[in-house]
Amino acid sequence: MTDFNDKQIEILLVAEKLFSEHGFDGTSIRDIAKEANINIAMISYYFGSKEKLLEALIINRISGLQLQIENLHKENLSPFEKIDKLIELYITQINKNCGMYQIIHFEITSKKRDINYEAFNEVKKYNLQILKNIIEEGQTKGLFSKNVNIALIPPTIMGTYFHFQMTKPFYVDLFNLKTSEDFDNYIHNDLTKHIQQTIKALLVYEN
């Protein structure tokens, strides 16, 4: 299921908010129904269970990023420009839904529940293939090194971002980021630029 109606989207947005605030275990179907001002039967009708609701939420989130990456790949830009924009897309998407991504990755690694992540993994593979196409284009043009471990590029991007988020108090103090807006601005400007420079350095480094 990849197409959701307006009511389903409304439920998913409420579930995402509550999952992010209270965690998957800390949020009940009753909580979601109350916040969405609907009855529990409607959630059961649309999604079946809380686990299936999480699966639908994952699909809803990653399909949006997939479409943006598809469009980026078709743009008339240089490989360097595509890499920069791809990283910006990743960081913007993750930062906008940081709590949800943390829950997704916790659920994947903990394996506490029987949740089907096949759609999630398929989209990740598809996005990786787009990245591979961009890098191979740069390699063909003699811009990028032939010795690039493409599969490790996404975890390098996301790992840097999540480390920054998980040690937020340290960086807030280090960079004197007084407000949440200061922190977000630092991510969108300084951190994103640093990650872009890091990835491009990896792509041109000859070993």
Backbone bond lengths (Angstrom), bond angles and torsions (degrees), N, CA, C in turn:
res aa  C-N    CA-C-N  psi(-1)  N-CA   C-N-CA  omega(-1)  CA-C   N-CA-C  phi
1 M - - - 1.463 - - 1.519 109.31 -
2 T 1.312 116.78 117.81 1.460 120.66 -179.73 1.524 112.74 -124.01
3 D 1.346 117.51 -14.47 1.463 121.42 179.14 1.521 108.74 -106.12
4 F 1.331 116.34 124.76 1.457 120.88 -177.74 1.529 109.76 -118.92
5 N 1.342 116.37 142.81 1.452 119.51 176.38 1.534 110.22 -81.32
6 D 1.327 116.61 176.28 1.464 121.05 -174.58 1.527 112.16 -61.06
7 K 1.319 117.29 -40.32 1.469 120.43 -179.56 1.524 111.08 -67.10
8 Q 1.327 116.55 -40.54 1.460 119.78 177.20 1.528 111.29 -63.29
9 I 1.337 116.34 -42.70 1.465 120.61 177.71 1.522 110.28 -60.32
10 E 1.327 116.22 -41.91 1.468 120.87 179.00 1.525 110.67 -60.43
11 I 1.316 116.68 -44.43 1.472 121.19 178.85 1.521 110.81 -64.71
12 L 1.331 116.56 -42.67 1.461 120.90 -179.73 1.527 111.44 -62.19
13 L 1.325 117.00 -40.26 1.464 120.69 179.74 1.522 111.14 -65.69
14 V 1.319 116.28 -39.91 1.469 120.13 176.82 1.524 110.32 -65.40
15 A 1.339 116.37 -44.74 1.463 120.72 179.36 1.528 110.89 -61.44
16 E 1.320 116.93 -42.17 1.467 120.80 179.13 1.525 110.70 -60.77
17 K 1.318 116.93 -43.97 1.461 121.96 179.53 1.529 110.65 -60.78
18 L 1.320 116.69 -47.40 1.463 120.65 -177.38 1.533 111.92 -71.58
19 F 1.342 117.18 -40.14 1.463 119.94 176.43 1.529 110.28 -60.04
20 S 1.343 116.48 -41.37 1.463 121.23 -178.54 1.521 111.38 -67.16
21 E 1.327 116.24 -36.33 1.465 120.51 -176.82 1.524 112.86 -81.51
22 H 1.349 116.40 -37.72 1.467 119.87 -171.32 1.532 113.86 -120.36
23 G 1.343 116.91 -3.03 1.454 119.94 -176.44 1.517 111.62 83.45
24 F 1.330 115.97 164.23 1.468 120.30 -179.19 1.524 110.62 -66.22
25 D 1.349 117.18 -46.61 1.458 120.89 -179.06 1.523 111.71 -68.07
26 G 1.323 116.51 -30.33 1.464 120.29 -177.18 1.515 114.22 -83.24
27 T 1.318 117.35 1.24 1.467 122.02 -179.73 1.522 109.76 -118.81
28 S 1.302 116.50 128.59 1.464 120.80 178.92 1.531 110.19 -104.03
29 I 1.322 114.99 162.55 1.464 120.12 174.51 1.529 109.83 -59.40
30 R 1.325 116.12 -36.31 1.466 120.90 178.33 1.533 110.62 -62.05
31 D 1.352 116.13 -40.63 1.472 120.43 178.08 1.526 110.80 -60.93
32 I 1.326 115.27 -44.47 1.468 120.43 -178.43 1.524 110.38 -65.12
33 A 1.338 116.34 -44.22 1.464 120.78 -179.82 1.530 110.63 -62.26
34 K 1.323 116.82 -42.38 1.463 120.82 -179.68 1.522 110.95 -63.95
35 E 1.340 116.54 -45.87 1.461 120.78 -178.69 1.529 111.11 -65.78
36 A 1.330 116.54 -36.00 1.467 120.97 -179.23 1.526 112.31 -84.89
37 N 1.338 116.09 -4.98 1.467 122.27 179.57 1.531 111.73 59.17
38 I 1.333 114.17 46.32 1.469 120.85 177.13 1.525 108.32 -134.68
39 N 1.321 117.67 171.49 1.461 118.67 176.71 1.528 110.52 -90.38
40 I 1.315 114.41 158.26 1.469 120.68 -176.83 1.521 111.53 -60.27
41 A 1.316 116.76 -33.25 1.473 121.26 -178.04 1.516 111.54 -60.00
42 M 1.336 117.04 -32.86 1.457 119.65 -179.61 1.530 111.11 -66.61
43 I 1.345 117.13 -39.00 1.470 120.59 177.50 1.520 109.84 -65.62
44 S 1.334 116.07 -42.21 1.464 120.13 177.87 1.525 110.86 -62.38
45 Y 1.326 116.25 -40.34 1.471 121.02 -179.61 1.527 111.08 -62.93
46 Y 1.336 116.63 -45.62 1.460 120.89 -176.30 1.528 113.08 -78.00
47 F 1.341 117.26 -37.61 1.468 119.29 -169.67 1.533 114.34 -123.56
48 G 1.308 118.36 -23.24 1.463 120.42 176.39 1.515 114.28 92.36
49 S 1.333 117.29 -48.88 1.461 121.12 -177.38 1.531 109.34 -157.46
50 K 1.319 115.49 171.07 1.468 119.76 178.79 1.528 110.43 -66.13
51 E 1.331 116.09 -35.86 1.469 119.95 178.22 1.524 111.12 -64.86
52 K 1.340 116.31 -43.04 1.472 120.34 178.19 1.528 110.87 -67.35
53 L 1.318 116.38 -31.47 1.462 120.72 176.12 1.523 110.08 -64.52
54 L 1.342 116.84 -41.79 1.459 120.64 177.06 1.521 110.81 -63.58
55 E 1.335 116.97 -41.91 1.469 120.48 177.12 1.528 110.72 -58.06
56 A 1.324 116.19 -44.85 1.470 120.60 179.77 1.520 110.83 -64.59
57 L 1.322 116.32 -38.41 1.462 120.82 179.60 1.527 110.72 -64.07
58 I 1.329 116.64 -41.46 1.462 121.61 177.63 1.529 110.10 -60.74
59 I 1.342 116.20 -47.82 1.470 120.90 179.90 1.521 110.63 -59.76
60 N 1.322 116.46 -43.51 1.462 120.87 -178.30 1.526 111.59 -62.00
61 R 1.314 116.34 -39.78 1.462 120.37 -177.92 1.537 112.07 -74.12
62 I 1.310 117.47 -46.97 1.463 119.41 -173.82 1.522 112.24 -75.04
63 S 1.348 118.12 -25.19 1.461 119.52 179.88 1.523 110.76 -66.80
64 G 1.338 117.02 -33.22 1.463 120.96 177.50 1.511 112.06 -64.70
65 L 1.334 116.44 -43.43 1.461 121.00 178.48 1.522 110.33 -66.41
66 Q 1.324 117.08 -38.72 1.464 120.72 179.91 1.524 111.07 -59.75
67 L 1.332 116.59 -43.42 1.457 120.81 -179.51 1.528 110.76 -63.52
68 Q 1.327 117.58 -41.05 1.463 121.05 178.88 1.531 111.31 -64.30
69 I 1.336 116.57 -39.63 1.458 120.70 179.86 1.527 110.39 -68.31
70 E 1.334 116.80 -38.81 1.467 121.07 176.17 1.524 110.54 -58.47
71 N 1.320 116.02 -47.47 1.467 121.11 -179.31 1.522 111.32 -64.07
72 L 1.330 116.27 -39.25 1.465 120.46 178.95 1.523 110.82 -61.51
73 H 1.317 116.12 -42.72 1.469 120.57 -177.58 1.527 111.88 -60.71
74 K 1.341 115.98 -28.90 1.469 120.68 -177.67 1.533 112.95 -86.14
75 E 1.322 116.84 -11.37 1.463 119.75 -177.28 1.523 111.86 -68.76
76 N 1.320 115.08 150.40 1.457 121.19 179.59 1.535 109.50 -84.72
77 L 1.329 114.87 75.14 1.465 122.17 -177.88 1.514 109.39 -128.95
78 S 1.320 116.41 159.44 1.465 120.40 175.50 1.526 109.03 -72.99
79 P 1.331 119.28 159.15 1.465 121.30 176.91 1.526 112.91 -55.09
80 F 1.340 117.51 -37.82 1.465 120.76 177.68 1.527 110.75 -62.73
81 E 1.319 116.47 -44.21 1.467 120.68 -179.68 1.532 111.07 -65.71
82 K 1.341 116.22 -38.30 1.461 119.94 178.47 1.528 110.98 -65.43
83 I 1.321 117.18 -40.60 1.465 120.71 177.78 1.525 110.16 -62.17
84 D 1.327 116.99 -45.11 1.468 120.94 178.82 1.527 111.10 -59.30
85 K 1.329 116.73 -46.16 1.464 120.66 -177.63 1.531 111.05 -70.25
86 L 1.334 116.37 -35.07 1.461 120.17 178.05 1.525 110.41 -62.56
87 I 1.320 116.65 -45.36 1.465 121.14 178.99 1.525 110.45 -63.41
88 E 1.321 116.14 -41.02 1.463 120.32 178.10 1.530 110.82 -61.83
89 L 1.339 116.73 -40.03 1.465 120.83 177.60 1.523 110.79 -62.78
90 Y 1.330 116.33 -47.56 1.468 121.28 179.47 1.523 110.72 -56.65
91 I 1.334 116.83 -52.49 1.456 121.19 -175.09 1.529 110.99 -64.82
92 T 1.326 117.21 -42.85 1.467 120.80 179.68 1.517 110.81 -62.04
93 Q 1.341 116.30 -45.08 1.459 120.91 -178.82 1.525 111.13 -65.11
94 I 1.325 117.26 -45.80 1.463 120.78 -177.88 1.521 110.54 -67.43
95 N 1.319 116.89 -42.44 1.465 120.15 -177.66 1.525 111.15 -66.54
96 K 1.325 116.33 -36.02 1.458 121.16 179.01 1.524 111.34 -66.48
97 N 1.333 116.34 -31.68 1.468 121.37 -176.84 1.525 111.04 -125.04
98 C 1.331 115.90 39.77 1.468 121.35 -172.93 1.524 112.56 -56.62
99 G 1.338 116.51 -47.56 1.458 120.06 -178.48 1.508 112.23 -60.25
100 M 1.338 115.85 -40.07 1.455 120.35 -178.90 1.528 111.23 -67.41
101 Y 1.327 116.43 -41.94 1.463 119.75 179.50 1.526 111.36 -64.45
102 Q 1.319 117.00 -36.02 1.462 120.19 177.80 1.522 110.43 -65.05
103 I 1.330 116.96 -40.58 1.464 121.08 177.62 1.525 110.46 -64.58
104 I 1.334 116.78 -44.53 1.468 120.64 179.40 1.525 110.87 -57.45
105 H 1.328 116.27 -49.96 1.465 119.37 -176.63 1.527 111.89 -69.84
106 F 1.338 117.25 -31.14 1.465 119.45 174.81 1.522 110.25 -65.15
107 E 1.331 116.43 -44.58 1.457 120.53 -179.18 1.525 111.39 -64.43
108 I 1.331 116.59 -38.38 1.464 120.44 179.48 1.525 110.99 -64.88
109 T 1.331 116.18 -46.19 1.469 119.94 -175.61 1.526 112.71 -76.65
110 S 1.341 117.38 -33.01 1.469 119.51 -177.44 1.519 112.64 -77.72
111 K 1.327 116.88 -29.44 1.476 122.72 -179.34 1.526 111.82 53.63
112 K 1.335 115.81 36.03 1.464 120.50 -178.94 1.525 111.52 -75.07
113 R 1.336 116.76 -24.42 1.458 120.79 -174.34 1.522 110.78 -128.84
114 D 1.318 114.34 157.68 1.467 120.22 178.31 1.525 108.27 -87.53
115 I 1.347 115.51 82.19 1.454 121.22 -179.84 1.520 108.97 -113.03
116 N 1.319 116.35 133.42 1.460 122.00 -178.02 1.529 109.77 -83.71
117 Y 1.334 115.84 111.23 1.462 120.47 -179.44 1.529 112.03 -103.16
118 E 1.336 115.92 17.90 1.463 119.70 -177.04 1.529 111.34 -59.49
119 A 1.333 116.91 -45.21 1.473 120.29 -179.61 1.520 110.68 -63.97
120 F 1.328 116.40 -40.35 1.466 121.94 178.45 1.528 110.18 -60.40
121 N 1.325 116.20 -47.22 1.465 120.63 -179.10 1.532 111.99 -67.48
122 E 1.332 116.84 -35.67 1.465 120.04 179.26 1.524 111.19 -65.22
123 V 1.324 116.75 -40.79 1.467 119.78 178.70 1.520 110.13 -68.54
124 K 1.334 117.50 -38.16 1.465 120.24 176.91 1.528 110.38 -61.40
125 K 1.325 116.63 -41.03 1.471 120.46 177.60 1.528 110.87 -64.61
126 Y 1.325 115.69 -40.51 1.467 119.93 179.58 1.527 110.34 -64.28
127 N 1.343 116.59 -45.85 1.466 120.39 179.05 1.528 111.32 -62.55
128 L 1.335 115.76 -36.58 1.457 120.15 177.76 1.524 110.74 -65.11
129 Q 1.333 116.53 -36.60 1.462 120.26 178.55 1.521 111.02 -66.52
130 I 1.336 117.53 -38.17 1.466 121.28 176.27 1.522 109.76 -62.18
131 L 1.342 115.71 -45.46 1.469 120.36 177.59 1.525 110.31 -59.73
132 K 1.327 116.33 -42.77 1.462 120.94 178.57 1.525 110.88 -60.39
133 N 1.332 117.15 -42.05 1.471 121.25 179.05 1.526 111.33 -61.07
134 I 1.348 115.50 -42.17 1.467 120.17 -179.88 1.523 110.53 -64.75
135 I 1.329 115.92 -44.89 1.468 120.01 -178.45 1.526 110.53 -67.22
136 E 1.330 116.87 -40.48 1.465 119.75 179.00 1.525 111.16 -65.17
137 E 1.331 116.48 -33.32 1.462 120.12 174.75 1.535 109.64 -62.31
138 G 1.331 115.84 -43.55 1.462 120.12 177.90 1.518 112.30 -65.89
139 Q 1.332 116.55 -35.57 1.466 120.62 177.81 1.526 110.63 -67.29
140 T 1.327 116.92 -42.29 1.463 121.87 178.80 1.532 111.25 -60.50
141 K 1.327 115.99 -36.09 1.466 121.28 -179.97 1.527 112.80 -84.51
142 G 1.327 116.16 1.51 1.454 120.40 178.37 1.519 114.18 76.25
143 L 1.340 116.52 18.02 1.463 120.61 -178.44 1.523 112.56 -90.82
144 F 1.335 116.60 -33.79 1.459 121.62 -176.17 1.527 110.79 -112.90
145 S 1.312 115.31 152.59 1.456 121.59 176.81 1.526 110.59 -63.49
146 K 1.316 115.91 150.98 1.467 120.63 176.65 1.524 110.93 -77.57
147 N 1.334 116.75 -19.62 1.466 121.23 -176.28 1.529 110.53 -102.13
148 V 1.323 115.69 76.23 1.464 121.52 -179.76 1.524 108.68 -123.36
149 N 1.341 116.58 126.59 1.466 120.60 175.15 1.527 107.45 -85.78
150 I 1.319 115.71 88.65 1.464 121.46 -171.27 1.528 112.11 -61.67
151 A 1.330 117.54 -35.67 1.470 121.00 -177.47 1.522 112.63 -63.00
152 L 1.344 116.96 -22.42 1.463 119.83 -178.38 1.529 112.95 -91.59
153 I 1.323 117.21 -2.79 1.470 119.65 179.96 1.533 111.53 -67.51
154 P 1.362 119.85 -50.96 1.472 118.86 179.27 1.528 114.61 -58.04
155 P 1.368 119.84 -45.30 1.467 117.61 178.08 1.528 113.16 -65.88
156 T 1.340 117.11 -25.53 1.466 119.39 175.40 1.525 109.94 -67.61
157 I 1.324 116.03 -41.85 1.470 120.84 177.99 1.525 110.39 -64.16
158 M 1.333 115.80 -54.55 1.460 120.16 -173.70 1.520 112.43 -72.55
159 G 1.337 116.36 -33.29 1.460 119.57 178.65 1.517 111.73 -63.19
160 T 1.340 116.66 -41.05 1.462 121.00 177.40 1.520 110.42 -63.48
161 Y 1.330 115.71 -44.04 1.466 119.59 -179.48 1.527 111.26 -63.56
162 F 1.332 117.20 -49.45 1.465 119.76 -176.09 1.524 112.38 -67.44
163 H 1.332 117.70 -32.32 1.470 119.46 174.47 1.525 109.72 -62.10
164 F 1.318 116.55 -43.01 1.468 121.58 179.17 1.531 110.22 -61.53
165 Q 1.334 116.59 -42.66 1.465 120.82 -179.57 1.530 111.82 -69.19
166 M 1.331 116.95 -42.35 1.461 120.63 -174.89 1.523 112.62 -73.24
167 T 1.321 116.95 -20.01 1.472 120.65 176.66 1.525 109.75 -113.45
168 K 1.333 114.59 35.59 1.467 122.21 -176.25 1.528 113.63 -50.80
169 P 1.340 120.59 -47.20 1.474 119.93 -178.08 1.532 112.75 -57.40
170 F 1.326 116.47 -37.21 1.466 120.60 -179.97 1.530 110.76 -63.66
171 Y 1.333 116.45 -47.44 1.465 120.05 -176.96 1.524 112.38 -75.76
172 V 1.322 116.90 -30.01 1.470 119.96 174.30 1.521 109.71 -59.94
173 D 1.326 115.78 -44.12 1.470 120.49 178.75 1.522 111.57 -71.53
174 L 1.328 116.92 -42.51 1.469 121.79 -176.33 1.525 111.80 -63.11
175 F 1.331 116.13 -42.29 1.464 120.47 -176.34 1.533 113.34 -102.74
176 N 1.343 115.40 7.99 1.467 120.99 177.20 1.535 111.45 54.79
177 L 1.319 114.86 51.62 1.462 121.15 179.86 1.527 107.85 -92.28
178 K 1.304 117.16 101.19 1.462 122.20 -167.95 1.527 113.66 -78.78
179 T 1.309 117.86 -28.20 1.470 120.76 -176.13 1.526 110.60 -128.93
180 S 1.334 115.14 167.81 1.469 120.45 175.90 1.524 110.62 -62.49
181 E 1.324 115.92 -33.63 1.462 120.34 177.60 1.525 110.68 -65.47
182 D 1.345 116.70 -39.82 1.472 120.70 176.47 1.528 110.26 -60.60
183 F 1.332 115.89 -42.50 1.465 121.26 -178.88 1.520 110.67 -63.91
184 D 1.350 116.55 -46.99 1.464 120.60 179.63 1.527 111.49 -64.43
185 N 1.318 116.60 -39.60 1.465 120.39 178.05 1.527 110.87 -63.26
186 Y 1.328 116.27 -37.68 1.464 119.85 178.46 1.529 109.97 -64.65
187 I 1.327 116.33 -40.75 1.468 120.35 178.18 1.527 110.71 -62.78
188 H 1.316 116.72 -48.27 1.470 120.88 -175.43 1.526 112.42 -69.69
189 N 1.293 117.30 -27.01 1.466 120.34 -177.55 1.529 111.98 -104.91
190 D 1.310 117.47 -74.23 1.470 121.61 -172.54 1.528 113.23 -67.84
191 L 1.342 116.96 -49.35 1.467 118.94 -177.07 1.518 111.17 -66.43
192 T 1.322 117.07 -43.79 1.472 120.53 178.95 1.525 110.58 -60.52
193 K 1.326 116.68 -43.86 1.469 120.08 179.26 1.522 110.94 -62.98
194 H 1.340 116.26 -40.60 1.470 119.98 178.92 1.532 110.68 -61.92
195 I 1.330 116.72 -44.29 1.468 120.61 179.54 1.526 110.60 -64.84
196 Q 1.318 117.13 -41.14 1.470 120.60 177.27 1.524 110.94 -59.67
197 Q 1.319 117.08 -45.37 1.465 121.46 179.48 1.529 111.10 -64.20
198 T 1.339 116.21 -39.09 1.467 121.15 -179.87 1.522 110.95 -64.28
199 I 1.332 115.95 -48.41 1.462 120.06 -178.20 1.523 111.31 -64.65
200 K 1.331 117.51 -42.49 1.462 120.34 179.78 1.524 111.06 -66.17
201 A 1.341 116.74 -33.66 1.470 119.85 175.90 1.530 110.40 -64.94
202 L 1.339 116.92 -39.35 1.462 120.60 176.82 1.525 111.58 -65.02
203 L 1.311 115.73 -35.37 1.466 120.10 -176.13 1.532 112.79 -73.84
204 V 1.315 117.36 -27.74 1.475 119.56 -177.94 1.517 112.16 -100.93
205 Y 1.358 116.76 -8.62 1.471 119.26 -178.28 1.517 110.89 -71.57
206 E 1.327 117.07 126.77 1.468 122.67 177.77 1.522 108.70 -97.62
207 N 1.348 116.50 123.08 1.470 117.81 177.63 1.518 110.90 -117.80
